[in-house]
């Protein structure tokens, strides 16, 4: 059995036949855990900004002594931009 058999299918791709902005995230995470950092980036370019976003989001809830709001907003904007640009290049370039 491969790891892909346990992955959740993309609802957008299943219902409409169009990949969403997050398609490839699960496979990129698997590649990242296997140590294939370049392969993970090629699979889903926003993997690193997404991970940084979730790390700071986690810190925001755990570490109450610091304010991570501006950092979270910045990473959310950067992550959204990377996702849209990667989606554009994947489908239209």
Protein Blocks (a to p, Z undefined) as FASTA:
>chain_A
ZZklmpccdfklmmnopacfkgoklmmmmmmmnopaklmmmmmmmlmmmmmmmmmmmmmm
mmmmbccklmmmmmmmmmmmmmmmmmmmmmmZZ
